[in-house]
């Protein structure tokens, strides 16, 4: 986490200066060059440096976004140390898989967006480079209008985690109203969004998250299977979403009844991220 925070601080500091210049091209021809936070070799946060690179030109089905906010996440750290994990890994490599900003240019086949629209986007292994830059070009199908009520900063941090969460809820688990779901790590980026998506679909949600007590005094959040029904029953009796207590208590008759409906037994489904 320390490495991630250092990298995030560096990128945000650079993005603050980049954003001042990015807006100048809106509604006009794109500049020839831009500033970007890129790497020329693998290593720690210190390998992320400011580069002057060509502004990407949009293909017919692509959108160029003047970046306001770039998401910073653990997979960026992984790619910084293992760029060979993606196909388009030539140096200088611009990191960043998601972000938000304003449409600066659109390809001739793009109809849903126009210059000046506020949008957010996700693009993994982008041949044009990542979002740690003044501009990024991405396929229009990976771009969305910023939802009402969200700022560009909020939207810029939500695309990858939001997609991960909704794919788990809809594509992997195919949850429907009345289903019961346990989310471990519900206070994290993916978990907190998965909880909300599930509740919007009428799912009963039970969630676990580590507490704020010192590590030496904290119970393990990895509940053993024989303990899950007991904790779930205490939460289910109060309505949802539920905070699952980790401290053991005396078993009750209700807990034993719930054990017989343990969703971790036959007929259950799971999705991991």
C-alpha positions as CSV (number, residue, x, y, z in Angstrom):
1,X,0.0,0.0,0.0
2,X,2.9,2.4,0.7
3,X,4.1,1.9,-2.9
4,X,0.7,2.5,-4.3
5,X,0.2,5.7,-2.3
6,X,3.5,7.0,-3.5
7,X,2.7,6.2,-7.1
8,X,-0.8,7.8,-6.7
9,X,0.7,11.0,-5.2
10,X,3.1,11.3,-8.1
11,X,0.5,10.8,-10.7
12,X,-2.1,13.1,-9.1
13,X,0.6,15.8,-8.8
14,X,1.4,15.5,-12.5
15,X,-2.2,15.2,-13.5
16,X,-2.9,18.5,-11.8
17,X,-0.6,20.3,-14.2
18,X,-1.6,18.3,-17.2
19,X,-5.3,19.1,-16.8
20,X,-4.6,22.8,-17.1
21,X,-3.4,22.3,-20.7
22,X,-5.8,19.5,-21.7
23,X,-8.9,21.7,-21.7
24,X,-7.4,24.2,-24.2
25,X,-7.9,21.8,-27.1
26,X,-11.7,21.3,-26.6
27,X,-13.6,22.2,-29.7
28,X,-10.3,22.8,-31.6
29,X,-7.7,20.8,-33.5
30,X,-5.8,18.6,-31.2
31,X,-2.2,19.6,-30.4
32,X,0.7,17.5,-31.8
33,X,2.2,16.6,-28.4
34,X,1.0,16.1,-24.8
35,X,2.5,15.5,-21.3
36,X,2.2,12.0,-19.9
37,X,3.4,10.1,-16.8
38,X,5.1,7.1,-18.4
39,X,7.8,4.6,-17.6
40,X,10.9,3.7,-19.7
41,X,11.8,0.6,-17.5
42,X,10.4,-1.5,-14.8
43,X,10.8,-0.6,-11.1
44,X,9.3,1.3,-8.2
45,X,7.3,4.6,-8.3
46,X,10.5,6.5,-9.1
47,X,10.4,5.1,-12.7
48,X,7.2,7.1,-13.5
49,X,8.5,10.3,-15.1
50,X,7.0,13.1,-17.1
51,X,7.3,12.6,-20.9
52,X,6.4,14.6,-24.0
53,X,4.5,12.2,-26.3
54,X,2.4,12.5,-29.5
55,X,-1.3,13.1,-28.9
56,X,-3.2,10.0,-30.0
57,X,-5.4,10.4,-33.1
58,X,-8.8,8.7,-33.0
59,X,-9.7,5.9,-35.3
60,X,-13.1,6.0,-36.9
61,X,-14.7,4.3,-33.9
62,X,-12.7,6.0,-31.2
63,X,-13.0,9.0,-28.8
64,X,-10.2,11.2,-27.6
65,X,-10.7,12.3,-24.0
66,X,-9.0,15.3,-22.4
67,X,-8.2,13.7,-19.1
68,X,-9.4,15.4,-15.9
69,X,-8.9,12.4,-13.5
70,X,-7.0,9.2,-13.9
71,X,-7.7,6.2,-11.7
72,X,-4.7,4.8,-9.7
73,X,-4.9,1.1,-8.6
74,X,-3.0,-2.0,-7.6
75,X,-3.0,-3.3,-11.2
76,X,-1.1,-0.2,-12.3
77,X,1.7,-1.2,-9.8
78,X,1.7,-4.7,-11.2
79,X,2.0,-3.4,-14.8
80,X,4.8,-1.1,-13.8
81,X,6.8,-4.1,-12.6
82,X,5.4,-6.6,-15.1
83,X,4.6,-4.8,-18.4
84,X,5.0,-8.0,-20.3
85,X,1.6,-9.0,-18.9
86,X,0.0,-6.9,-21.7
87,X,0.5,-7.0,-25.4
88,X,1.1,-3.3,-26.0
89,X,4.0,-2.8,-23.5
90,X,6.6,-0.9,-25.6
91,X,8.4,1.8,-23.7
92,X,7.7,4.6,-23.0
93,X,4.6,3.0,-21.5
94,X,1.8,5.2,-20.2
95,X,0.0,3.5,-17.4
96,X,-3.6,3.8,-16.3
97,X,-6.7,1.8,-17.1
98,X,-9.5,4.2,-16.4
99,X,-10.3,7.8,-16.0
100,X,-12.7,10.7,-16.7
101,X,-12.6,13.9,-18.7
102,X,-14.1,15.8,-21.6
103,X,-14.4,14.6,-25.2
104,X,-11.8,16.5,-27.3
105,X,-12.3,14.7,-30.6
106,X,-14.4,11.8,-32.1
107,X,-13.9,9.4,-35.0
108,X,-16.2,9.7,-38.0
109,X,-18.3,6.7,-37.0
110,X,-18.9,7.8,-33.4
111,X,-22.5,9.1,-32.9
112,X,-23.1,8.9,-29.2
113,X,-20.6,11.5,-28.2
114,X,-19.7,15.0,-29.2
115,X,-16.9,17.4,-28.3
116,X,-17.4,18.8,-24.9
117,X,-19.3,15.8,-23.4
118,X,-18.2,14.8,-19.9
119,X,-17.3,11.1,-20.0
120,X,-15.6,8.3,-18.2
121,X,-13.9,5.2,-19.6
122,X,-12.0,2.0,-19.1
123,X,-9.5,0.4,-21.5
124,X,-7.2,-2.4,-20.6
125,X,-4.0,-2.9,-22.8
126,X,-4.8,0.2,-24.9
127,X,-2.6,0.4,-28.0
128,X,-2.7,4.2,-27.7
129,X,-1.4,4.2,-24.1
130,X,-3.1,4.6,-20.7
131,X,-4.9,7.4,-18.8
132,X,-1.8,8.9,-17.0
133,X,-1.8,11.6,-19.7
134,X,-3.4,14.8,-21.0
135,X,-5.2,12.8,-23.7
136,X,-6.2,9.2,-24.3
137,X,-7.9,7.6,-27.3
138,X,-10.3,4.7,-26.6
139,X,-13.0,2.8,-28.4
140,X,-16.3,4.5,-28.1
141,X,-17.9,1.3,-26.8
142,X,-15.8,1.6,-23.7
143,X,-16.9,5.2,-23.0
144,X,-19.9,6.4,-21.0
145,X,-21.4,9.7,-20.1
146,X,-20.7,10.7,-16.5
147,X,-23.8,9.8,-14.5
148,X,-25.8,12.6,-13.0
149,X,-24.7,13.3,-9.5
150,X,-21.1,12.2,-10.0
151,X,-18.1,14.5,-10.4
152,X,-15.3,13.9,-12.9
153,X,-13.1,12.9,-10.0
154,X,-15.6,10.4,-8.7
155,X,-16.3,9.0,-12.2
156,X,-12.6,8.7,-13.0
157,X,-12.1,6.3,-10.1
158,X,-15.1,4.0,-10.6
159,X,-14.9,2.5,-14.1
160,X,-12.7,-0.5,-13.6
161,X,-14.0,-1.4,-10.1
162,X,-17.6,-0.8,-11.2
163,X,-17.2,-3.1,-14.2
164,X,-15.6,-5.8,-12.1
165,X,-18.5,-5.6,-9.5
166,X,-21.3,-5.6,-12.1
167,X,-19.7,-8.5,-14.0
168,X,-19.7,-10.5,-10.8
169,X,-23.2,-9.7,-9.9
170,X,-24.8,-10.0,-13.3
171,X,-22.6,-12.1,-15.6
172,X,-21.0,-14.6,-13.1
173,X,-23.7,-15.0,-10.5
174,X,-26.8,-13.9,-12.4
175,X,-28.4,-12.7,-9.2
176,X,-32.1,-11.9,-9.0
177,X,-34.5,-10.5,-6.4
178,X,-34.7,-12.8,-3.4
179,X,-31.2,-14.3,-3.7
180,X,-28.8,-14.2,-0.8
181,X,-25.2,-13.0,-1.4
182,X,-22.1,-12.9,0.9
183,X,-19.6,-10.2,0.0
184,X,-16.2,-10.5,1.6
185,X,-14.1,-7.3,1.6
186,X,-17.3,-5.2,1.3
187,X,-15.6,-2.0,2.3
188,X,-13.2,-2.1,-0.7
189,X,-13.6,-0.5,-4.1
190,X,-15.2,-3.6,-5.8
191,X,-17.0,-4.8,-2.7
192,X,-18.7,-1.5,-1.9
193,X,-20.0,-1.2,-5.5
194,X,-21.1,-4.9,-5.7
195,X,-23.1,-4.4,-2.5
196,X,-25.0,-1.5,-4.0
197,X,-25.6,-3.3,-7.4
198,X,-26.9,-6.3,-5.5
199,X,-29.3,-4.3,-3.4
200,X,-30.6,-2.5,-6.4
201,X,-31.5,-5.9,-7.8
202,X,-33.4,-6.9,-4.6
203,X,-30.7,-9.3,-3.3
204,X,-30.3,-9.9,0.4
205,X,-26.7,-8.9,1.1
206,X,-24.5,-10.1,3.9
207,X,-21.1,-8.4,4.1
208,X,-17.8,-8.9,5.9
209,X,-15.0,-6.3,6.3
210,X,-12.0,-6.0,8.6
211,X,-12.3,-3.7,11.6
212,X,-10.2,-0.8,12.8
213,X,-8.7,-2.6,15.8
214,X,-4.9,-3.3,15.9
215,X,-3.9,-6.3,13.8
216,X,-2.9,-8.4,16.9
217,X,-6.4,-8.1,18.4
218,X,-8.4,-8.6,15.2
219,X,-10.2,-11.8,14.4
220,X,-9.5,-13.3,11.0
221,X,-11.9,-12.1,8.4
222,X,-11.7,-15.4,6.7
223,X,-14.5,-17.1,8.5
224,X,-14.4,-20.9,8.6
225,X,-17.3,-22.5,6.9
226,X,-18.7,-23.9,10.1
227,X,-19.0,-20.4,11.5
228,X,-20.6,-18.7,8.6
229,X,-24.2,-19.8,9.2
230,X,-24.0,-18.6,12.8
231,X,-22.8,-15.1,11.7
232,X,-25.2,-15.0,8.8
233,X,-28.2,-15.7,10.9
234,X,-27.5,-12.9,13.3
235,X,-27.3,-10.5,10.3
236,X,-30.3,-11.8,8.5
237,X,-32.5,-11.3,11.5
238,X,-31.9,-7.5,11.2
239,X,-32.6,-6.9,7.5
240,X,-29.9,-6.0,5.0
241,X,-27.3,-5.2,4.1
242,X,-25.8,-6.9,7.1
243,X,-22.6,-6.4,9.1
244,X,-21.4,-9.9,10.0
245,X,-19.8,-10.0,13.5
246,X,-16.7,-12.1,13.8
247,X,-16.8,-12.7,17.5
248,X,-18.3,-16.0,18.4
249,X,-21.5,-16.2,20.4
250,X,-23.7,-19.0,21.7
251,X,-25.6,-20.9,19.0
252,X,-29.3,-20.4,18.9
253,X,-32.2,-22.3,17.5
254,X,-32.5,-19.8,14.7
255,X,-28.9,-20.3,13.8
256,X,-29.3,-24.0,13.5
257,X,-32.3,-23.5,11.2
258,X,-30.3,-21.2,9.0
259,X,-27.5,-23.7,8.9
260,X,-29.8,-26.0,6.9
261,X,-30.1,-23.2,4.3
262,X,-26.3,-22.6,4.1
263,X,-25.8,-21.0,0.6
264,X,-22.2,-22.3,0.7
265,X,-23.6,-25.9,0.4
266,X,-25.3,-27.6,-2.5
267,X,-26.6,-25.4,-5.4
268,X,-24.5,-22.3,-4.4
269,X,-22.5,-20.1,-6.8
270,X,-19.4,-18.0,-6.3
271,X,-17.4,-15.3,-8.1
272,X,-13.9,-14.2,-7.1
273,X,-12.0,-11.0,-8.0
